[in-house]
Amino acid sequence: MTRKNLILLAALGSVALLGGAYAFQHLGGMAPCKMCLWQRWPHAAAIAIGIIGFITGRRELALAGFLAALTTSGIGVYHAGVEQMWWEGPTTCTSGSISGLSTDDLLAQILNAPVVRCDEIAWSLFGISMAAWNAILSFIFALIWLKAFRTK
């Protein structure tokens, strides 16, 4: 495959994943958590990079696409780990610890807490959460971006 075709393939992968996220949100009624939103930005960057890279065929844009895909994959791994309770996520979107909080602080935390929690799996397929699927597929797209970078 040519560099342009690989760039197109990787960018379309981000289009599919980002489109799927928006479909779950707007058609499926599943509001995204904070970390879900974090995972969307690198996909948007990869799409923009892909458009420019497909038009110009510039090699260094493939490296930028690789970094964008690798970034969203890393965020997906982090988010999946939070969902599995392997590590704590941001206190603004997980249950976190309440030890040492006064009653007023606890009440304020509850009242200001977002509706969608990052440490709950909202959807899964074959036992793999949406965040984990993003991590896996984005890593594959990162490899395609890398192949595009290495293609002459």
Secondary structure as GFF3:
##gff-version 3
##sequence-region A 1 152
A	DSSP	alpha_helix	3	26	.	.	.	ID=ss1
A	DSSP	alpha_helix	34	56	.	.	.	ID=ss2
A	DSSP	alpha_helix	59	83	.	.	.	ID=ss3
A	DSSP	alpha_helix	103	112	.	.	.	ID=ss4
A	DSSP	beta_strand	124	125	.	.	.	ID=ss5
A	DSSP	beta_strand	128	129	.	.	.	ID=ss6
A	DSSP	alpha_helix	130	150	.	.	.	ID=ss7
###
